[in-house]
Amino acid sequence: MYILSADFGTSSLKMAILDKNTKIIETTKVEYQFHAFNQDWVEIDVNQVFGAMVTGINNLSKYKKDIDVIAYDTFSPSMVFMDNEGEALYPIDRKSVV
């Protein structure tokens, strides 16, 4: 049994394979570009993030048949899903995230 852990950050995706005792067996890191503007806004192309995920999974593919759990962390505090016009599909209020 293995756990696939994925951390989607601002500039890269970090992934690890952990055993049932949460010992790290192997890791990989895939970087992607981001665009910073308005002093504190960051925009990342979803295709780059998805591509990084595919690359990361391929880098750890020798464990794929034994992965039982997937745990992920995305862009603190949460991912914001946008529509085609750039509007949030669901409002995220950082003050209310616990």
C-alpha positions in Angstrom: 0.0 0.0 0.0 1.3 3.4 -1.0 0.0 7.0 -0.5 0.5 9.5 -3.4 0.8 13.0 -1.9 0.6 16.0 -4.1 1.3 19.7 -3.2 0.2 22.1 -5.9 2.1 25.3 -5.1 2.6 28.7 -6.8 5.6 27.7 -8.9 5.7 23.9 -8.8 4.0 20.6 -8.0 5.7 18.5 -5.4 4.7 14.8 -5.2 5.8 12.0 -2.9 5.1 8.3 -2.5 4.7 7.3 1.1 4.4 3.8 2.6 1.7 2.8 5.1 3.9 4.2 7.9 4.1 7.6 6.1 7.8 7.1 5.4 8.7 8.9 2.1 9.8 6.4 -0.5 10.3 8.7 -3.5 9.7 12.3 -4.5 9.4 14.4 -7.7 9.1 18.1 -8.4 7.7 19.7 -11.6 8.0 23.4 -12.0 5.7 25.7 -14.0 5.5 29.3 -14.8 3.2 31.8 -13.1 2.3 35.4 -13.8 2.3 37.9 -10.9 0.5 41.3 -11.2 -1.3 43.9 -9.1 1.4 43.4 -6.4 -0.2 40.3 -4.9 -2.1 38.4 -7.5 -0.8 35.3 -9.2 -2.3 33.6 -12.3 -1.3 30.1 -13.4 -2.3 28.5 -16.7 -4.4 25.5 -15.8 -2.8 23.5 -18.8 0.6 24.0 -17.2 -0.7 22.7 -13.8 -2.4 19.7 -15.5 0.7 19.0 -17.5 2.8 19.1 -14.3 0.4 16.6 -12.7 0.7 14.2 -15.6 4.5 14.6 -15.6 4.7 14.0 -11.8 2.5 10.9 -12.0 4.7 9.6 -14.9 7.8 10.2 -12.8 6.4 8.0 -10.1 4.7 5.5 -12.4 6.5 2.4 -11.0 4.3 2.7 -7.9 0.9 3.3 -9.7 -0.4 -0.2 -9.2 0.1 -0.1 -5.4 -1.3 3.4 -4.7 -4.4 3.1 -2.4 -4.7 6.7 -1.2 -4.3 10.1 -2.9 -3.8 13.2 -0.7 -3.4 16.7 -2.1 -3.0 20.3 -1.1 -3.8 23.1 -3.5 -2.9 26.7 -3.5 -3.6 27.8 0.1 -6.3 28.2 1.2 -8.1 26.7 -1.7 -8.4 26.5 -5.4 -10.8 29.0 -7.0 -12.6 27.7 -10.0 -13.4 30.3 -12.7 -15.9 30.5 -15.5 -15.0 31.5 -19.1 -15.4 35.2 -18.2 -13.0 35.0 -15.3 -15.6 35.1 -12.5 -15.3 32.8 -9.5 -17.8 30.0 -9.7 -18.0 29.9 -5.9 -16.8 32.7 -3.6 -13.8 32.0 -1.4 -13.3 34.2 1.6 -9.8 33.7 3.2 -11.1 35.0 6.5 -13.6 32.2 6.8 -11.2 29.3 6.0 -10.3 27.4 9.1 
